[in-house]
Amino acid sequence: MKKNKVSRLILLSYAVAALGLIAVALCYPHLPAEIPMHWGIDGTVRYDARWTIWGIAALGPVFAVLMPLMPRLDPKKKNYDKFQGSYDLFCLLLQVFLLFILGVILTESLRPGTINVQIVVNLLVGVLFVFLGNMMPKFRFNYFCGLRTPWALANETVWVRTQRAGGRMMFVLGILIILSAFLPGWAAMAVIIGGVVLMVAGGYYLSWRYFQDEVRGKGEE
């Protein structure tokens, strides 16, 4: 039952990746010679040649192939059996995120001004962080996903506590990013950058503290 469910998630991620390529193939003849590829916090837009859209579209298939293979290379690959469903769901969420980003570029290329790019992208990033924050506590000891601090990788108990703390911080940051979508561009960027820095720094500090607790606990024994 579990294997069938995991298999469906991975197959669905392949389908989403293929959908991005199909969308680009259908829209490509109608794209202008230059398309918007980067939006600055001051509202300026950078344009690139339309063929560069294929590079964005190729990210989906590349990740769709690599992500399921990564656990096989992990020295802790047996632990993936404990959270395979969550890992496969993460693979699918990444594909959906990339597809939405591709959709933003195609929409603004064909019908400029249709959407507010800052709001949409911030909402996408925020929702992704919220989902990842909920998933992180389920990640078991591994070398590819989760908050991989030196102390978490040195002790499985520290790993579990670190992922729980990191997940809570990522969830809160996701909510803040969603709310910041409606702020001026510079303020929204400050929330994202500042929040990520604080989340990583806080995660490392807590992981170090959890490790010290483990060392002291063993010393008292």
Order of alpha helices (4+ residues) and beta strands (2+ residues): alpha-beta-beta-alpha-alpha-alpha-alpha-alpha-alpha
